[in-house]
């Protein structure tokens, strides 16, 4: 092999045709300069999960190369994919709100260790959609591109186009201001202020 030249065919064969075809979308979804990335998750961890992913995930990724709007089925499939990466070993939670609540309560996870909210993930998927459509037309002279302002981006007061992180706050202000429990006994009764606050705001925390 000539130095500096990589043979693509063996790599393509090792991936399998479907996963190989979806690699550029996988790259955009898991972290690219124009799209953003998931906190605390590197490419290697994503790649390992991608190689184990079922056809539903691969099909969902490839749907992002199409001009049509992102369907709810695609969003749900990619949300489950994200949950697989953030779920602790032995945990089988496949929707974003339940997993965020589990990590918040059981593991006292900091915000940087939580998966994105449903709203944040959907905006991320829209930005991946924009990038995937561009890369999928790399050999096309006159590309048909998506309007970024309708897909995960907005224009600020200065006229600059910026990513839209979310349309919904991550949690109610009361949750954001919760103090970690300092009770000396088990928090099993409503005498514990932390349990009262958690019970009161659980439903609200799940809103996103």
N, C-alpha and C positions, 0 to 999 in steps of 0.2 A: 504494500500500500504506500502511496506517495505521502511523505510527511505533510501534515496540515490538511489532508483530505480524509473525510470520514465516509465510509460506505454506509449508505442509508438503508439499503435493502435488508441486511441482516437485522438491523435495529427494528425496522418496520415489521419484519416477520416475528421477532421476539415479542413485540407488543400485541400483535394481532391486528387485523385490518381496522376494526371499528375503533379500538382505543388509540391506535396510531393516528387515524384520521381526525380524532377529537383532541389531539395534543395541543394545538394552538389555542383552542377554546379553554382547555384545562389550564394552560399557562395564564391566560387572561383572568380566569376565575380565581385561581389560587394566589395571584399577586403579580401585577404588571405595573409599570410606571404610570400608565394612563388610567388605571382602574383603581388601584389601592390593594391592600392586602389584609389578611386576618391576623389579629394580634396574637403573638405567641406560637404561631404555626409556620414552620419552615417548609420549603419545597419538598424535602425528602419525605417528611411525614405525609404530606398530601400525595406525593407520588406513590408511596406504598399503598395508600388507601385506594388510589385510582386504579392500580393494578388488580385490586380485589373487588372493584366496583362491579355491580351487575349492569345488565344492558339498559335498565331504566335510567341510570345516571348518565351513561354514555349517550343515549338518545336525547336526554334533556340538554346536555352540553351542545350537541350538534344542532338542536333546534334554535340555539342562539345565533347560528350563522344565517338564519332566514330573515327575510324582511318583515315578516308578520309579527304582530305583538306577542309578547311572552305570555303563554297560557298559565293558568293556575296549576295544572299538572306539572309543568316544568319547574315552577317555583317550589312546589311541594317536594319534588324529587331532589332538587338541589339543597333544600332545607334538611332533608334526611341525610344527605351526603355530609353536610356541615356538622350535623349532630354526631355522626360517627367519629369525627375528628375530636370533638370536645367532650364526648362522653367518657367518664372514668371507666376503667376496666370492670366488666361485670354489669355495667349499666346499659339498659336497652331502652332509651328514651329517644323517640324519633320526631319530636316536634320542638320547635325553638322555645316557646314560652315555658313548657314543662321542664325542659332541660335547664334553662336559666334559673328557674325557681329551685330545682334540685341542687344545683351547684351553689346557689346563694345560701340555701338553708343548711344543707348537709356538709358543705365543704368551706363555707364562709369565703367563697371565691371573690377576689377583687374584680372590679369591672373589666380590667384588662385580660382576665382569664375566663370571662364569660363569652359565649358565642354572641354574635350581633343580634340585635332585636329583629323581629320579623320585618319591621319597616326598613331598618338599615340594610338587611340582607336583600330585600326586594330592590332597593335603589342600587345596590352593588350589582345585582344581576342585570339591571337595565344598562349599567355602564359596560359590563362585560358584553352585552348584546351589541352595543355600539362598536366596540373594538373587534368583536368576532366577525361582524359584517364587513369591516374594513379588511382584515387579514384574509378572509375567505375570498376576496376579490383581488388578491395581490397580482394576478396575471391579467386583470381586466383594465383596459385603458380608461374607459369612462365608467367609473364606479357609481352605483346607486347606494347612497349612504343614508343613514338614519339621522333625524334631527336630534342632536344631543339634548336640546332643551326639553324634549319630550321623553327623554330616556336617561334619567339619573343625573342630569346637570341643570344648573340654573345660571342666570346672569345676575351679577351683583350690581350695586349702585354705581360702580365705576365702568360697567359694561363688560367686565371680565366673565368668562364662563368658568364656573366652579362646580365641583361635585356636590350633589345634594346628599347629605349624610342620612337624614331621616326626616319624616314629616310628623313623627310622634315622639315625645320625650321617652327616654329609656325606662322611666318609672315615675310615679307620683313623687312630688317633693318630699312627702312624709317618709317614703321609703329611702330616698336618697340621704335623708338626714338621720336614719336609724343609727343608734349607737350599739356597738357590739355588746352582747349580753355579759354582764358582770355578776350575775346571780351565783351564789355559793352552793345552792341546792339545785335539784333538777327543776327545769321550768315546765311543770306539769299543771299548774293551776293559773287562774286568771289574776292571782295576787302578784304574779311576775309581770312587770310593766312591758318587758320585751315580748312576752307571749301575747299580751293583749294587742300590742302594736302589730305583731306579725299576723295574728288572726284577723285583725281589722283590715290590713292592707294586702293580704294575699291575693284576693280577687283583683284588686287594682293593679298589682304588680304583673298579673297575668294578662293585662289588657293588650299588651303589645306582642 
